[in-house]
Amino acid sequence: MGIARTLTHQDAVVQEVLDVWTPRFLSGGIPIGDLTVTVARMRSWNDWAGEWMTTARRHEHRAEQLADDDHVESSTDAFVLASRCYHLAYFVSTRDPDLHERGLVKMLECHDRALPNLTPAVEKVEFAAGATKCVGLLSVPPGAESHPVVILLPGLDSTKETRHAGRARWIRRGVAVLSMDGPGQGEASRWSVVRPDYEVAVAAAIDWIATRADLDEAAVGLVGASLAGYYAPRAAAFERRVSAVVANCGPFDWAACWDGLPTVTREAFMHYSGSDDLDAAREVAAGFTLAGVADQIRSPLIVFHGELDPLIPWQQGERTAREGGGEFVLVESGNHGLNNLPYTWLPRSIDWMCSHLGT
């Protein structure tokens, strides 16, 4: 795929997952030792969820022992790491629905146990998008004034917990951070399925922001990577209260990418969309397009895309920027989500967003 292979496995599906997501695992805080040892225990893809659950349980038990000894900070860090490993267990492992559900529940449980002691502080919140309950994590900079807000959107298999891990860099700039699980995402996937009209969830989030004296509803930005690189521009096309949009490696037309997607990604979309089979999932995917939509975007827009993205060809991001009237940044040697080269997009996206939010 143009990026050096760092881990190998005899199972083709496990190898595909490692080739695509190893940079994401490492940049997301998974220790290289845990990654290599856990993968080495697997015989095939069917072992993925169970072996990551084993690794996660070890961190969870360590966290509990540290808590019993009143080592609060160390215990909090261990619960966060356990949560990350539980997320790896289930995030695109959907063949066993019961195991998938257990991994999701344990990810949430461990993160909730860390929640009271996280720094910067995090508040768990809820709001309704029509009949769907959305769940968010909120962090607000110090000070009594009303703060601009950036909403961090998960993609197909990421969550508010994984997105909110990067909150500190925004807090330092005086920007509040709301990471949300919308329909079919993370915690909300337990009672809802993904939907193309993500503007419904973003509108509900901004309505909720308007109820907070410490948040400024007139200065709200969206940042979305992977499938959220579709959600964010889509929402901005219909929700005029969005001040600016950053998209990273998102599809213009999800169905056009379908045949090139990893096996587990297609299976994950089938699961998160509530489809009965892959053919039905492909039909649902056809609704996730910016055709006839991108040209309605009026907010400032910047789109980053990796030249070597193995999931979503960079031409998809270029089309989003072109038809949405935005700026396109192609990152040489960048992979999906630019997790292998985070410095090529994160600092620039934060500077760009803050300039549009007035900070």
N, C-alpha and C positions, 0 to 999 in steps of 0.2 A: 504493500500500500504506500510505498515511498517513505515510510518511517521505520527506522531500525527496530527490528524485533528484539525485545529485551527478555521475554519469557516465552517458553515453548511448552506445548502440551500435545499429547498424542490424539486427543479428541478434537475434531475439526471445529465444533461449536465453541468449546472452551478457548481454542486458539483464536477464533474470530473475535470473541469477547475481549481477550487480552490484547489483540492487535488494535482494536478500536478504542478501548477504554482504559488501558493501563495509565496513560497520562492523567486521566480524570481521577482514577483511584489515588494516585500519588499526590496530585495537587489538592485533593479533597481530604487529605490527612490520614490515609491508610498507610501504616508503616510498611516499607518494602519487605521487611522480614515476615510480617503477617501475610502479605500477598504471596510471597514465594512458598512459604510453608503450607498455607491453606490450599493453594493450587496443587501442590505436590501430593496432597492427600486424595485428590480427586482421580477417579478412573474415567469419568465421562461427565457430560453436562448435567446429567441427572443427579450428580453429587454436589453440584455447585451450592445450592441453597443450604443443604444440610451441613456441609463443611464450614460455610461462613457462619451458620448458626452456632456451631461448635466454637469457633474463634470468638464470636461475639459473647457467648456465655462466659468464656474465660475472663474477658474484660469486665463483664457485668459482675461476676463474683469478686473480682479484684476491687471494683468500685464499692461493693457492699462491705467488704472487709475494711477498706480505708474509711468509709463512713462510720463503721462501728468503732474505729479507733480515733474518731473525731478529726480526721485529716480532710477537711472540707474541700479545699482547693484540689487536692490530688484526686479525691473521690469524684468531684465534678468532671475533671478531665477524663477520668476513666469511664464515667457514664456516657460522655460525649463520644468517646472512641467506640464503646459498645454499640451505641446508636448507629454510628457510621457503618460498623460491620454488619449489624442487622439489616441496614439498608442495602448493602451489597448482596446480602442473602436473597432478598426478594425482588430487587428493583426491576430486573427483566427476566426473572425466573417465575414463569406463570403456569407451567405444565401441571404442577401440583397446587391447586387452589388453596388447600388447607395450609400447606407449608408457606405459601405466599402470604396468606393472611396472618399466620403466626409471626413471620418476619416483620411485617408491617406493624403489627400491634406491639411487638417488642421494641422496634425502633422508636415508636412514639413513647412507650413507657420509659425507656432509658433517657430519652431527651427530656421528658417531663420531670424526671427525677433530678436532672441537672439544672433545670430551668431556674429555680430560686437563687442559684449562686453564680449564674453566668455573668461575665463581664465583657463588653457593656451589657447592662441589664436588659432583659427580654420579658415582654408581657405577651401572654397568649390571648388572642381575641377572636371573636366570631362575628359574622355578619351574613345576611341572607341575600343571595342572588336569585330572586324569584322564589321558587320552591326549594332551591338548593342551599344548604348551609355551607358557607366557606369558612375556613379557619386560617388565622394568620399569626405571625410573630411580629411584634412591634418593638422597636428600640428608638428612643428619642434622645437627642442631645441635651445636655444640661442647659438650664436657662428657662425663664418664664415666657419668652416670646413664642409666637406661632412659627413653627419650623416648616420649611419645604419638605416634601416627601418623595422618596423614590420607592416605587413598588417593584420588587424583584419577583419575577414570574418563573415558576418551574416549567420544565418541558414535559415530555411524555413520562419519564421515569424518575426525574428529580423531585424534590419536595421543598416545602418551606424551610425545613430544618437544614438541608444542604445549602440552599440559597442564603439563608440568614447567617451562615458562618462567616460571610464576608462583610458583616455590618460595620465593623470598626472603622474601615477606611472611609465610609460615608459619614459616620458620626463625627469623626475628626473634622469634617468639612462643614459641620452644622446642619446636615441633612438627616431627617428621620428616615427610618427604613421599615417598610412593611413588606414582609415576605408572605405570600399567600398560597394556599392550596385551593384552587378553583375547582370547577366540575371535573371529576375524574382524576384528580391529582392528589398524590400523597394521602393524607388523612381523609380527604373528601372522596377519595376513590372507594371508600367503604360504603358509601350511600349514593354515589352518582357516577356518571360516565362522562368522558370527554365530549366536548361539543365545539363546533367551529366558530360559533358566534361568541367569542370570549369577551366581547365588549360588555356583555351582560354582567359578567363577574367584575370587570374593571369599574363599570358604573356603580355597582353596589359597593365596591371598596371606596370609591371617592365619596359616595353618599355617607358612608361611615366615617371617613376622614373629616367630613364637614361637621360631624357631631363633637369633634375633639377641639378644645380650646388651644391645645398645644401643637396642632397640626394645621398647615395652610392648604386648604383645598384649591387655592388659585395657583399653586406651584407644585404640580404632581408630575413626575416623570416615570416612564416605564422602561425596565431593562429585562430583556428576555433572550435566552439562549436555546439553541436546538429547536424543538417544536414551539417553544415560547418565542423564538425568533419569527414565527408566524403570528402567534397570539398578540404580541405587543403591537406590531403595525396594524393588524386587523382591528384591534380595540381602538387605536387612535383614529382609524378611518371613520368610526361612528361616534366616538366619545370625544366631544370637542373640549372637554375640560383637561385633556392630557396636554401637558406643556411641551414635552419632548420625548423622543423614543430612541432607545439603543437596541438594535437587534444583532444577534451573534449566531451565525451559522444556521439560520432558519430557512425553511422551505418557502418558496413562492407557491408551489403546487405540490402538496404532499403525495398525491397519487402518482405524480410523474416520477417521484423518487422511489416508489414502492419496490420495484424489481431489484434495485440495488441495495436495499436495506439488509442488515444482518438478519438471520433467521429469528433471533430472539427479539429483535425490535418489532418485526411483523407480528410475532406472537404476543408481545406486550401490548401493541396497539389493539389487537383483537380482544385482549383481556380488558384493557382500560376503556374501550369503546363499547363493551358489552356485546360484542359480535359473536355469533355462533360458530363461525369458521373464518378462514383467511379470505375466502372470496367475499364474504359479507363485510369483513374489515376493510378490504380494498374499496368497496363501494362507499363505506363511510368516509374513508380517506379522501375520496373525490370531492367531498364538501369542504375540505381544508385547503382552500385556494384563495389567493389574493387577486385573481383575475376579475376585473371589473370593480375591485375594491381599493387597491393600492392608490389609484389616482384620486381617491377621495381624502387621502391623508393631507391634513393642513398643518400638522405639528412638525417642527424640525425633526429630521430623521437621519440617523447614521447607522450604516450596516457594515459589520465586520464579518469576514468569512475566510476560512483557511483554504489555501490553495490545494491542499491534499486531503480535504475532508472526505472520508470514505463513505459517509452516509448521505450527505446532501451536497451535490456538486456546487461549486462556487458560483456558477452561472445563475443559480436560483437566487442567491443573495443579491447578485448584481441586478437582476430583474426587479427585485423588491425595491432596491434603492432607486433605480431608474424610473420605474412607474410611480413610485411614491414621492418623487421629487427630492430625494435625499442624497447623502454622500456615501460612496462605497469605498471600503478599505479592504483590499485583498492582501492577506498575510502570506508571504512566501514560506513554504514548508509548514504552514499551520495545519493542525488536524481538526477534528470535529470539536467545536466549542473552544478551540485555541487553548486547550488545557496544557499542551506541550510548550506553548509560548505565551503565557499569560501577560507578560510585560508588554506585548505588542498591542493589547487592546484595553486592558483594565485601567491603567493610569489615564490613557487618552479618553476613554469613555467617561470616566469620573470627571475629568476636567471639563469635557464637553457638556456633560449633563449639568454640572454645577453652574456653568456659565449661563445655561438656559433657565436654571431655577433661581438665579440671582444671588448665588453664594460665592 
